[in-house]
Amino acid sequence: MAAAAAGTFVGSLPTDAGRDALKPPLYTAPREVGCFSVVGKNREFLNGRAELKYLCMPRDTSGLKWNLNRGLFKEVRANWNEPEKIHNLLKWITENRRELISDRDPQRDGLGVNFVCKRGMLATVARTPFSSDQSWLFSATRYKNTLYLCKFKRAYQEAWDSQSQYARLEQKMNFWGHKFEQYMTSDRPGAPPDTNAPLRTGDQFYIVLKGRLESHSLLFSAEVDAIDDDVPHEPGSTAAYVEFKTSRIMTHPNQERNFFGKKLLSCWSQSFLAGVPRILFGFRTADGEVQSVEEFSVEEMPSLAEGQWSDRVCLSFLDKMLSFVKECVTEDDPNVVYLFTYDPKKDARVVCKKLSDPGEFRILTPSYLDAFSL
């Protein structure tokens, strides 16, 4: 997937755009407007909270000996042969469009938001000024005055992922993350974790959020790991959600620099945009034993970076990028697709071209278009 595609050059944006901003652009805390779950080997879409997990904090957060290798390579894995694009979010919109835009006619007026996408795409773009080794690409199409964005993998990334030794290492690291989540959660409030249950690594819970970055209104989905049932929160608030991450126990200054400079940048960009206030880290040994759990405040992460990255610059670039997309994607036609690419090995600029044949980069499904044309 995502090999080179022919098209007409439209424009480019330097990755230092927004770096001179004196203050970060205004990001309005997102509100949850819905949710959905993805379950089973074939990642079946379910409208609702079927896969929501509940936080189970251990009484002692140090001196742990949690073995993340229990059940390794025996998990129930999902079929990832076909890319999902933003299909599940489109399904959610289709099933909830009347409630989502109750004050307008969706067939005539559309969704009434500027952008529809996944949280991960927004986070990737936001990190760009400080991720000079990470290339990316996404396609965009305008339909009923809403811009739909979808991130893709590059062909060489898929080739790397498919190589056996790297695929097996990636599978192990992915399993460790899911196993840590299993130690930290249960299926219902007050119940203990069941760490003997087989892991189903494709089962996930997503929230659907409405937010705003300066003039850009956003509707996007974000996977969240669990909810803390002890945290009081109003309907629509994301204050009770938590994320889980694992990280190698740090014993050298270079490890600390990498953690605060790269790991926290990735974590901050994901959780801040979704309004998730805290992340629980499981610090593990090299062979996969969690020895402690530590909480990090997402709000405080930029101050821990010690100048390695800046939330102001990240949000400013994301703001500039969304404005750039608005300027480039002018034709309101689901069959017209634009491609935005960034390859730091070639140039420190994001390049946009209008595709002559959208092919695999087409975003909107026939069923989605049918739902809005009836």
Buried (B, 14 or more C-beta within 10 A) or exposed (E): EBEEBEBEEBBBBEBBBBBEBEEBBEBEBBBBBBBBBBBEEEBBBBBEEBBBBBBBEBEEBEEBEBBBEBBBEEBEBBEEEEEBBBBBBBBBBBBBBEEBBEEEEBEEEBBBBBBBBBBBBBBBBBBBBBBEEEBBBBBBBBBBEBBBBBBBBBEEBBEEEEEEEEEEEEBBEEBBBBBBBBBBBBEEEEEEBEBEEEBBBBBBBBBBBBBBBBEBBBBBBBBBBBBBBEBEBEEEBBBBBBBBBBBEEBEEEEBEEBBBBBBBBBBBBBBBBBBBBBBBBBBBEEEBBBBBBEEBEBEEBBEBBEEBBBBBBBBBBBBBBBBBBBEBBEEBEBEBBBBBBBBBEEEEBBBBBBBEEBEBBBBBBEEBEEBBEE
